[in-house]
Amino acid sequence: KPQFLSDASCPPSYSDEKLEDDSVFLDVMVSEAKSPPPRLGPMPEGLSSQQVLRRHILGSIVQSERSYLESLRRIVQEYQKPLQEAEPQILSPRKVRIIFHRVQEILQCHSMFQIALTSRVAEWDNSEKIGDLFVASFSKSMVLDVYSEYVNNFIHAMTIIKKACMTKPTFLVFLKKQQINSMDRITLYGLMVKPIQRFPQFILLLQDMLKNTPKEHPDRLPLQLALTELETLAEKLNEQKRVADQVSEMQQLARSVRDRGLRKLLSSDQSQLILCETLLETVYGERGQVLKTKERKVFLLSNALVCANINVKGLPDVSSLVPIGTKYTEKWSAPLLQVQVAEVGQEDDQGTETLFQLSRARSAPGKVVLGPPRLYHELQELQHDLSVVEQVTLLIGTLQGTYQNLNTTVAQDWCLALQRLIRIKEDQIQVANKCRLRLLVPGRTDKSGRPVKFMVVFNTPSSLSKLSWVNRLHLAKIAQREENVPGWSCDEDDKKMKVPFFRPPLAGRVPIFSVKAKGRKLEAGLHNPVQCALLGLSASSTSLPQGYLWVSHTDSGQGGHIEIFSLNRTTPRPVRSFQLGAPVLCLEYVPVPGLAEETEGEEEEAFGTGPVGVGNTICAGLQDGRIVIYGSVDTSTQCLLAFRTPERCPVLCLKHLGNLLFAGLRDGTVRVYSRHNGEELWDPASSRRVEVGPEPVKTLLVLEDSIWASSANWVTTIKTGSLETERFEAHQDPQMSVTQMVRAGGGVWMAFSESSSIRLFHTETLALLQEINISTPSAFLSPGQTGDRVTSLMVCQGLLWVGTSLGIIITLPVPRLEGIPIIRGKGMTSLNAHCGPVNFLVAASSSLPSELLSRDSFRDGRVDDRAEPAEVMLRYRLRSTSGLPGKPLTGRPSDAIGRDPSQAQSPEHEPEDGTIYGLSEDRGVWARSRLPSRDETPKDRVLSIAVFSGGRGYRRLGEEPPEGASEAAECMLMVWQFPLAF
């Protein structure tokens, strides 16, 4: 487990505030007469547009803080004090203290903040600084302590209020009276929930302020530090709120469980609540008709799945004042590893008897609601009829005579009609499956002793809900594997810290080479996000990010190889391997120029080509000075371009930015290549040379308008437009070369050769903000292991991933917003490690196909049969409409029709890109639908995310390797998978 020693070198305004003694609250009464609320004066003339916007945002901060303080005062003045002073007592003093625990301290904290805000607003037009005020006010540990205690006590306070409303009529009358007398009719619950929402509101306001603050402005760094403090504070409070909600739900569920063993399991620390949601259970009859539907509360635990009936009880008057919650009655439960997700038409692969859950209830006479089983049956009937009609068509073609209405033209029309009906039925089934979750749950054994599973069908509120359930079930099962129990370890020095709610489980480990050989060394890895195939809903939520993983390595004979793995399954699968004449030292993925990341996976990505057909590319830097460019459409690895740098020295690193390709060379220079307008490949003749330093350029980092290049202990920033350079010293020891750089928010983390330290630098001022020293205690070391150092760095999902020379992988929490990525929390160590250095860490992510993200929900078990065939949209990956059934394309842009009627009467049939086509009212005509513009972002964007590490061997930290284990010698790829990000 690592020891994290912070040797931070922070700005004085930041570090001095942290050193103040803030352990004691002073009972200070703030008088509005002596300390009036802040008010902005008249706006001066001659302000820039950014200054005007910043002034408006400051006004929003002042107004929101004034409203928040008023809410806190109302809690104290209208509820707490009247209850304390009531004669006779309405509630006992102890209950009053519990309900309003820490409200007074929160009020004092923000009253002091308002005094400072008043002073800052008064001098705003001269200084225009606000970030340091937030840092000084909310970075103190007492603020976190007070808010933490309030959040932890919130559910307890609401429980007391709810019980008091039901048992003490005078208290219920008091709450109603106070609500009616208030101008906005807000309840006590509505007032008390505002402290939980306060810091997210602050964050949004400061984000707007930062967007309108120039880089040279003195308030920019303080604003970034303030965002970091507020985000860290909000994350900690959210985690505490989540834990408190989880404990409350688990306790409520435990009360409803009849099984003593399950009740004990729910009450222990072994079970964690991963997901719970109200789903609609659908019960089918023998013919596939829906017999009944009922809401159930489904709980996904770390080791079990529980389904419960919902019993809503309580007085309506109470529920209008405070959430009364629900009570549950256990319906069934099952061990998580025995629960399976089943799709329509999927057979049970366990050989067990599968039954639809039936009910004695009978549907209303004459009313039969078709569910997906019936749709699937109807699809099979249509496919059978099409096969028969095709055979009849062949027989008609053998007739010797001519008969009216009995010819091949009529028979072909029958076939086309059936094909359209099949397409419509397939679309209905696909849409229904997007919101329908089918689970195979173990039941009792039959008379012969065979295990029986029954199918439970739930309607989820949306397709996103189903995706989440399938994905979380998959990851929860992975987390139950031996290598993930436990999978991560926390720092022993902090006894109070609990293991974070989620750390990505090890989803698999795969040997990189099919044939074992000595002397191979891994060099680099990258994710090629090619849209491999349109997977089904469940497959998309359980597989890794779509695309390919490229891994380069060197063998003992100084040759270079590239291994390609497909990621369209739950574990990487090797699909291609090829050799180059020299070792491949680096890889870089370059998307089609001009395409934003948000549009990847859309129409142009479906073909993997850009305007002139080249498409996304992968650049490889070789030891002999060559740069080789491959197409990334598939695994054919077509070489599109190869050229050699003028220096003919090894290419150690590659990065692209816009229309420029940067190559870091061993001689301490950077070669810059550009491409001409309208071209997609780099022009070797456009090479320009940038001097960086006397030592090799080991790493490059891309920022918005510049490239950072390292040489020895110095880093050079290169402006992309003019190629002007600026240098700064990253380490005072010249023996410490910068080997890794990774950006997070407004900072850059750096690692150094022969060092276990990482340093954080500000991207704009280049100031050193923090240094973390990572060391490994002897408990995790094998005999003879010494001298740990950082070999790889990466940021993914709010975590800084650190790979070490001892094969150990560490994650540290970093802010995700635009603030400074200062590390405040403790790190976690993966107990699954390599036997040698972690050669590379790669983060892979891909958007799920938009076809899977329809929000249509069928909560009543019906499929909307009102949809006309003309409304069915089909996707074709064709270069023209000539391959479509029916007549040629007749759809024309509306602006063309009307200007020239002759064009509307005789449209041209031109080749087009693959797009979406739909049936028009004329069943024999296909019309083109409108494509979304590039500025339109999808409403529902779901990311599949995984992390890959490459290194020699595999081992469990703190455990002796099994006898005869051969995994220590071969190169291994390990995969950690995250939940889907919505």
N, C-alpha and C positions, 0 to 999 in steps of 0.2 A: 504494500500500500504506500502511495507516495506521501511525502511530507511536503506541504506547500508553505514555503517561507517567503513572505511578501517583503521585498526590499524596495518598496515603491518610492519613486521620485516624482511626486505629484506637485502641481502648482501650489504655492503657499496658500492661496485662498481656499484651496480644497483640503489640503492635509491639516492645516491649523484648526479648521472647524472640527475635524474628526478627533483631535486630541483633547478637546474640551471635556470637562467633567459634566456629563449629562445624565447622571444616574438619579437625580432628585428633581421632582417637580416642585415649583414654588406656587403657592396658592395666591395668584395675582388676580385682582379684580380690575378689569379694564373699563374705564368710563368713556362713553362716547362723547361726553362734553369736553374732556381733556384730550381725547384721542379720536377725532372725527374720522369716519370712514374715508378711504382714498377717493379722490375725484380728479378726473382729467380736466385740465384747463382748456381754453380755446386753442384750436389747432393753429400753429404758426404758419405763415406763408412760405412758399418756396420749398416745401417738402417733396421729396421724390415719391414715386408710386410705392416703392418698398417701405419707405418711412411711414407713409399713410397707412399701409396695410398693417405694419407692426403696431402702430398706434391703435388701430381698431381691435387687433388681437389683445393688446393690453387692456383695452376697455372690456373685452369679453372676460378676461381673467378677473378683473376687478368686480364685474357684475356677478360672475358665478361664485366668487368667494363671499361676496356680500350675501347672496342667497343661501349659501351653505351655512354661514354663521347664523343667519336668521333661523334656519331649521334646527341647528343645535340649541339655540336659545329657547326655541319653542318646546323642545323636548324637556329642558330643565324647568322653564317657567310654567308651562301649561300642564305638565304631567308629573315630573319628579317632585317638585316642591309641593304642589297640592296634595299628592299622595303622602308625602312625609308629614305634612301639617294637618291632615284631615282628622277631625274629631266627630264621631268616633272613627277609629282606624278602618280604612277600606281594605288595605293589605298590610301584612306585618312588615316592620322595618327591614327584616332580613330579605324578604322577597323584593322589596323596593330597591334595596342595594344591588341585588343580583340583576334585576331587569335593567337598571341604568348604570351598570358597572363600566367605569372609565369614560362615561359621556362628559363629565365635568372636565377631566384632563384633556380630552380632545378639544373641547371648547376653548380651554386656556391656550393650548398649542396654537390654534388658528387665530385666536385673538392677538397673540404676540406676532404671528405672521402678518396680520392685517396692519399692525402698527408699523412694521418694517415696510410693508407694501405701500402704505400712505407716504412714507418718506421717499421711497423710490419713484412713485408716480409723480410727486411734486417736482422732482429734478429730471424727469424723463427726457424732456426736450434737450437737455444738455448732455446727458450721459447715455441714454437709450440702453441701459443694462438691466436685466431681470434674472438671468440664469444663475448668478452667484447667490441671489437671495433665496432661490429654491434650494440650492445646495446647502446653504447655511441653515435653513429652516427644517429641512426634511431628511438630512443625512445623519442626524443624531440618533443614537440607539434608543433613546427614550421614546421617540416617535414610533419606531417599529414596535417597541414593547407595549405601548398603550394601544395602538391599533390592533396588534396581535391578540392582546387579551380581550379587546372588544369583539373581534371576529370570532375567537374561540368560544366566547360566552353567548354569542348571538342566538344560536339555536336553543340553548338552555333558557335564555330570556323569553324567546317566543313560546316555548313550551309552558313556562310559568304563566304567561299571559293567557294562553289558550285554556289552560286548566282553570285559571281564576275566572275567566268569562263563563265557564260552564258551571262553576260551583258557587260563585259569589255574584248574585244579581246586581249588587250595588256597584261592583267594579265594572260590569258590563254597561250599566247606565252611565257611569262616569266617562267611559271611553266614547260612548255615543254622544254625550253632551259636549265633550271637548271637540269632537269632530264637527258637529253641527255648528258650534260657535266659531269655528275657524273659517276664514274667508275662502280658502281653496278646498275645504272639505277633505283634506288629506288625513289619513289615519295615522295612528301612532306607528304602526308597522311601516308605512310609507316614509315617515320621518327617520325611523331608526335604520332603515336600509341605506340611507344616503352616505354614511361614512364608508360603507363597503364599496360604493361607486365613485368615491371622490378622486382617487388617484388615477383611474383611467380617464376621467375628465381632464385632469391636469395634463396628462400625457398628450392627449389630442390637441390641447391648446398650445403646448410647447412645441409639438411637431409642426404646427402651422407657423409658429414664430420662427423656428429654425429654417423652414423653407424660404422665408422672406428675409433672411439675414445673410448678407454677403460674406464671403470667406475671409475677407480682411477685417471684418467687424470685430471689435473687442468683446462683444457679447457672444460670439459664436462658440468658443470652447466652453465657457460657463454653461451655455444652453445645452451643449452635448453632455457635459457632466451631470447637469440637472436631469436630463432624460434618462441617463444611466441610473441615477439614484432612484428616481420615481419608478422606473421599470423594475428594478430589483425589489423595491419595496412592494409594488403591486404584485409581482410574481410570488413573493413570500406570503403575502396576505391571501392571494388566490389559492395557493397550495394549502394553507391552513383552513380556508373555507371549504375546499374540496374534501380534506380529511374529515372535517367536522360533519359535513353532509354525508360522507360515506359511513361514518360511525353511526349516525342517526338512522340511515337507511338499513344498515346491517342489524341494528338493535330492533328496529321495527319488524324486519323480516324474521329475526330469531324468535320473536314472540309468536309468530304465526306457524312455526314449524312444529310438527308433531314428532318427527324423528329425533330422538335424543342425541344420536351421534351427529346429525347435521346441525342441530342447535349448538352443540359444543364446538363444532368446527366453525360456525359463524361467529361465535364469541371469542375465538382465539385469534392470534396474530397471523396464523397461517393463511387465512383467506383475505383477499383484497377484492373490493368491488371494482370491476373494470368498466362495466357498462350496464345501465338499467334504463328501460324505456317501456312505455305503454304501447303494446301491439295488439292488433285485432286478430284473434284466432278464428279460423274458418274451419268448420266441420262439414265434411262431404258425405254424401250418400254413396251407395254402391255403384250408381251410374255416373258419378262425378258431379251430381247436383249439390248445391250448397244447402245444407239443412239449417245451419244457424251460425251466427258470428257473435263473439263476445270479447270485450276488452280484457286483456291479461297484463299483468306486470311481469316482465321477464328480466331476471337478474343474471348477468354473466359475471361469475366469480373467477378467481384465479385457478380454482380447481373444481368447480361445479357449475351447473346450469340449473336455475330454479325458476319455475313458473308458478305464479300466485294469482288467485282471484283478488279483485279489488273491492273492498268494502268501504264506501264513503259514508261516514257517519259524522254527525255534528249539527248544531243549530245553525240555520241560515244567518241569523244575526251575528254569530261568532265569525263565520267564514268571510263576512264582509269587512271585518276589522283586522283579522289576522289569519294567515293560512292555517287551516286546521289539519292538513295532512291527510293521509289515507292509512287504512289498516288492511292487512293482507291475510289471506288464508292460503296456505301452501296447497297447490294442485298436484304438482309432481316435481321431482328433482332427479338429476342424473350426474354421474361423474363426467367431467368435461371430456376426458379422453375417449369416452364411449358415445359421444354425440357427433353425428355426421351431418354435413350439409348436402342435400340432394336437389338436383334440378329435374325439370320435367323430362321424362323419357330416360332418365338415368337409372340403370339397374343397380341393385344392391350387390356390391362386390364381395360381401362377406358370406354369401350363401345362406343367409338367414331369411326367415320369412318376414316380408315387409307388408304391412297392412295400413290402409288409410284409416284414420281415426273416425269411427262411426258414432252415431248418436241415435237414441231411441226417438228423438224428436222427429216429427214429420212436418214437411213443408206444407204450405197452404195448398188446397186442391187446385190443380190447374196452373200452379206457379212453379216453374222449374228454372232456377238460376244457373247458368252455365259457368263453371269454373274452368281453370286451365286444364284439368284432366280431360274434360269433355272437348275442349279446343284441340288438345293433342290427338284425341281419338278422331275428331272430324278431319284433322289434317291427314291422318293415315288413310281415311276413307277417300279423300280427294286424290291423294297420291295413287291409290289403287285404281280409282276411276280413270285417271290420266293414263296409267299403264294400259288399261283395257282399251281406251279410245285410240291410243297410238297403234295397238295391234289391229283394231278395226280399220284404221286409216290405211294400214298396209294391205289389208284384205280388199278394201274398196279399190285400191289401185290395181288389183288383179282382175277386176270385172271386165268382161268383153264388150258388154253393151253400154248404152248411155241412158241414164235414168235421172228424172227430175228430182232435185234435192238429195241426191245420193251420189256425190262425187267427192274427189279429194279436197276441193276448195272448202266445201262445207265441213268435212272432217277436220281439216286444219283449223278452221274457226273454232270447232269444239275444243281442240287441243289448246289454242290460245286462251280461250275463256277459262278453261280449267287451270292453266298456268297462272292467270291473273288471280283466280280465287285462292290458289295455293300461296301466292305471294302475300295476299291480304291476310290469310289465316296465320302465316308465319309471323307477320308483323304484329298481329294481335297477341300471339303467344309471347313474342319478345317483349312487348310493352308490359304485358301482365307479369312476366317473370322479373321485371326490373323492381317491382315492389313486393314480390311474394317470396317469403323466406320459408323454405321447407327443411325441417330437421328430422333426422332419424334418431329416435330416442330409445334406449334399451327398456324393454318391459319384462314381464315375467316369462318364464320358459313355458313351452307348450307341453302337451301330455307326453310326448316322446323325449322331453328333456332338451329340445333344441332351443337356442336363444331366439327370442322374437323381438323385433323392433317395430314400433309403431311410428307413423309419420304424423308430425304436427306441422300445420301450415299456418303461418302468420302473415298478415298484410302489414307491411311497414308504412309509415307515413309518406315516404318518398323513396326513390331509388338510392339516394345518398344514404338513407338510414339502412337499407339492406346491405349496401357496400360496407358500411361501418360494422355491421353485425358479422358478416362473413369474414371480414379482415381481422377483427378482434378475436373471433373464435379461433382463427388460424394461428394468430400470434400467441394466444393464451395456451394453445396446445404445444407450440414450440417451446414456450417458457417452462413447460413441465418436463422437458427432457433433462437427462442427467447432467449434461454440461451447463445447463442454465439454472441449476438448483444448488447453490446460487450462481448467478452469472456475473454479478458485479459486487465489489466490496467497497465500503466507505472507510474514510480515515478513522482510525481507532482513537485518535486524540479527542474527537468530539463525540462524547457519549450521548449528548442530547439529540444529535442529528439522526433522523430516520432515513432509511434508504428512499430516494425519490420514488414517486409513484410509478414512473415508467423509465426503464432503461432498455434499449433495443436488445432483444435476445439474439443469441447466435443462431442464425437460421440454417447454417450449413458450413461445411468445410470440404474443399475439393482439391485434390492434387492437380497442380498446374500442368504437369507433364504425364503423358500416358506411359512413357518408358522412363525408368529411373536411370539417371546418369549423374556422375560426379562432376563438380566444377562449374555447374550452371549458376549464374547470378542474375537475380531479377533487377531490372533497371527502372521501368516505369509502367504505369497503367492508366487507362482512361476509359470513360463511358461514352459509347457512340449511341446516342438516343434515336436509333432508327425505329420507326413504327413497324414492328415485325409482322404482326397479324392482328386481326380484329378478334380478340379473345372474348369469351363469354363473361357474364357479369361476375360469377364466382371466381373464374380463372383470373380475371383481371385484379381482383381484390386479394388473391392469395399468391400470385406470382410476383417476381421481382420487377423492378422498373423495366419496361420494354426497351429492347435495343441489344447492343453487344458490348462486351468488355474486352478491350485490347490489352494484352500484357506483353511487354518486350523483355528479352533476356539475352544474356551472353553465355556461350559455352566455353569450355577450356581451350578450344581451338581458335578463339578470338572471332568466331562467327556470330552473326546476329539472327535472332529468331523472333517471330511474333506469333502469339497464340491468341485465338479469338474464341470467346465463350458467348453462347446465346443465353439471354436472361428471360426468356418467355416461359420459364417454369419456376418451381419453388427453389431450385438450386441451379447454379450455373452449369451449362452443358457445353463441353468443347465441340466446336464445329469446324474449325479450320486452323491450320498451322502452315507457315511458310518461312523460308529462309532468305536472309539478305547477305550480301558480301561482307558486311562489317557490323559490329555491335550497334544496336539501336539504343541510344542514350536517353532519348526523350520523345514524347508524343504530345500532339496538340490537336484538339478537335476544333474545326472551323465551320460554323454554319453558313448557309447561303447568305451572301452579302445583301443587306437591306431588309432581311426578315427579322422581326423582333422575336425574342424568346417566347412571348406569349402566343405567337401564331404557329409555333412548331407543332407538328401533328395535324395541321389543318390540310387544306386541299393541296398546296404545293408540296407539303411534306409527305403527302400520300404517295407521291411519285419519287420523292427524294431528289428532285431536280429544281434548279432555279430557272431564270429567264432564258439562259442559253443551253440548258441541259446538263451542266456539270454537277450542280447540287452541293450538298455538304461534303467536306473533305476532311481527311486526317493527314497531318504532317508529321513526319518522322525525321529526327535528327540523328545522324550516324557519326561514328567515330572517325571515319575517313573524310569528314567535312562535307558530305552530301546531305541534301534535304530532299526527301522523297515524299510525294503527295499521292494519296490514294483516294478513290471514291468511296463514300461510306453508305451507298444505297443498300448493299448486301455484303455477303462475305466473299464475293468474287475477287476482292482486293485488286481491282484494276489500277495499274500505275498510270496516273494522269500526267505527271511531270516529275523530273528528277534533274537536279542541278547541283553544282559544287560551289561552295563559298570560295572567294578568291584566295583566302589564307590557307585553305585546305587543312584547317585544324579542326579538331572534334567540336561538334555542335552539342553543347551541354544542356541547353534549355531553349524552348520555343514558346512564344506567346503571340497572339494576334490582337489587334485593336483596330476596328474599322477596316480600312483598306490597306493596312500595314501589317507585315509579318516581321517580328523581331526574333533574331537568333543570337543567343549568348554563346560566345566562343571561348575556347580554353586560353587564348592569348590575351584575354582581358578586354576584348572589343565586342561590340554588338553590331551585327549586320541588319539593316532595315531594308525590306523589300516591299514594293507597292504593286498595285495592279491598275491597269488603265481603265478608263471608264467603259462600262459595258462588258468587261472581262471578269472572269471569276478566278483565274489562276494567277499566281504571282509571276512577275516579270523578272527573270534573273538579271537582266541588264539594268534594272532600276536600283541596284544595290547601292546603299550608302553606309559609310562606316562611322561609328560613334565610339570614341575612346572612353573607357570606363575606369580601368586601373591596370596595374601590372600583373595582378593575379587573375585566375580564371573567373569568368562570370558563371557562378554556380546556380543562380536562380533569378527569375524574372517575375514581376507582379504587375498586373494590369489595374490601373485606376481610371477615373473618368476621362482625363485628358492627358495622362502621362503614364510612363512605364518606369518602374523601379528596377534597377539592376544592381546586383551585389558583386563586389570584388574585394576579397579579403574581409577586413572589418569595416569597410566603407560601403555605403549605398548611394548610387547615383540616380537622380530623377531625370528622365528624358521627356521633354515636351514633344507630343506627337506631331504638332504642326511644324515647328521650327527646328526640332531636334536639339534645342538648347538643353544644357545639363546643369545640374546643381548637386553638390555632394554634401553628405553629412556622415559623421562617425557614429556607427551603430554600437561599437564596443571599444573600450579604451585599450584592450589587449590586442596587439596586431596579430597574435597567433590564433585569434578567434575569428574564423571566417564565417560569414553569414551563409547558411546552407538552405534555409527554408524561410519563406515569407508567405503569410496568409492574411487576408483582410477581413475585418469584422466591423461593420458600422463605420465610425470615424477613426478607427485605429488599425494598425498593422502589427501583428505578432511575428517575431523573428526568432529563429533557432540558430545555434552556432555550433561549429565543429568542435569536438572534444569538450562539450559542455552540456550540463543538464539544465541550464537556465534558458528561459525564454523571456524576451523583452517586448513591451508594448510601446509603440511610437504613434504620435498623432499624425494623421495624414496631411494636415494643413500647416501646422507650426513645426512639425518634425521633432517635437519635444518628447523626451522619454517620460512615460507616465507610470509604468509599473514593471517590475521584474519578479518573476516567479522561478524558484529553484525547485526542481523535481528530483527527488532521490528515492531509491527503492530500499526498504528495510530488508535486513538479512533473512527474515522469515520467508521471503519470496525468491531468494537467490539460491541457485545451485552452487555446489563447491567450486571455487575458482572464478566465480563471476564477480567482476569489479568494473568500475569506471562506466557507469551508465551515462548515456548521452542521448539527445533528441535526434532522431533520424527522419521524422516526417511530421507534418502539421496539416490540419484541415479543419474547416468550420462547417458544421452541418446541424441544422435543427436546434440552434441555440446552444450548441456544445462545441468547444474547442477540443479536437481529437489530437492526441500527442502519441506518436509511436517512438519507442526507444530502441537503443542498440541491444538491449536484453530481450527484445521481443514483447515487451509489456506495452499495453495500450491503455491510456488514461484519458478521461474526459473531464473537462472543467466547464461550468456554466458561464456563458457570456451573453450579454444583452443582444436582442435581435433587432432593436430599433436603430435609429440613426445616431445614437449616443456613442460614448467611448466604451469599448469592450473591456472594461476593468473587471477582473475576477473578484467576486465577493464570496461566492459559495465554496463549499468543499468539493474536492474532486472525487471521482469514482474510478476504480481500477477494474478492468475486465479480468476475470479469473481464467479466461481462455486466451492463451498467449502463444506467440511463436517461440521457437527455440533459438532463433537468430534475430538479427536486426529486422525491424519493420521497414521493408524497402519502400513501400508506397501505401498511401491511404487514398481511396477514391470514393467520392460521394456521387451516387447515381440517382437521378430523379426523372420521371416522365409523367405527362398528363394522361389520364385515362381517356380513351376515345369518347367524343361527345355523344355518340350514339347510346352510351351506357347511362347517360346522366339525365334522361327524361324524368320530369317530376310527376308524371301521371301516377295517380294512386287509385287503387280499386278497393276501397274500404268496405264496400257492400258486397264484394265477391263477384260483381258484374264486370263484364268487358263492354265498353261502350260500343254498341252495335249500330249507333247512328252515324258512325264514320263512313263516309262514302269512299268507294275505291279511288275517286279523284284526289282524296286527301292523303293517300298513302305515299310516303316519300321513300324512294329507293336510291341507293348509292351505287354508282358505276364508275369503275376506274378505266375509262376508255379515252382514247385520243380523239375520237370524233363520235358523232351520234349515228354513224352508219351501222354500228353493231347493235343498236337498240331494236326491239321488235316494233312492228307497226310502221307508220309513215315517218319520213324524216322530220327532223326538228323544225317546228314552225313558230316557236316563241321568239318574239322580237322585243327589244327595249321599247318602252312606251314612248320615249321621246322621238324615236325614229319613225314610228307610226304617226301619221298626222302631218309631218313635214313633207313626206313624199309618199302619197298613197300607192304609187306604183310599186314601191319597195315592199309595202305591206302586203301586196297581192302576190308578189313573187319573191319571197325571201330566199337569200342565198344559203346554201348548206355548207358552212365553213368548218374546218377542223377546230376542235376546242379542247381545252384541258378537261380532265376528269372533274365532274361536278355532281350536283344533286339534280335529279330529274323526277318529275311527278307526272302521273296520268292526268290528262286534261279531261274535260267533259266528254270529248270524243275518245272512246276507248282505244282507238287505233292510232292516236297521236300522243307523242311525248313532248312535254314543254319544259323548258329550263326554269328552275326556280332561282330566286335572288340569293346570291352568295353574301355572307356577312362581310362587311368591310374590315380592313386591318385595324381600324381604330376601335372596333367593337370587341370587347372582351367577353368571354363566356360568363354567364351568370354563375354557373357551377363549374369550378375548376378543381379537380381532385388529383393530387400528386401521390405517386407511389415512390417511396424513398428507401434507399439502402446504402450501406457503407461496406466497402471491400478493403481488406488489408492483404498485402502480399509479403511473405517472408518464408524463411526456412523452418519447416517442421511445425508441430503443434504440441502443446503441453497445457496442463492445468496447474495454475500457480498453487504452491503449498502442498502439492501431491507428488508422490514418487511415480515416475512413468512405469507402466506395466511392463513385465518381463517380455522380452522379445519384440518390443515396439519398434517399428521401422519408420514411423512418421517423422522422427527427428531429422532424418537426412534429406528428405525430399521437400521441394518447394510447395507451399500450401497457400491456398486462397481461402480466407475466412469471410463470412458474410453476416452482417448485422442488419436486421430489417426493422423499419419503423412502421407505426400505424399509418394508414392513409391520412394525408393532410388535406383538410377541406377548406 
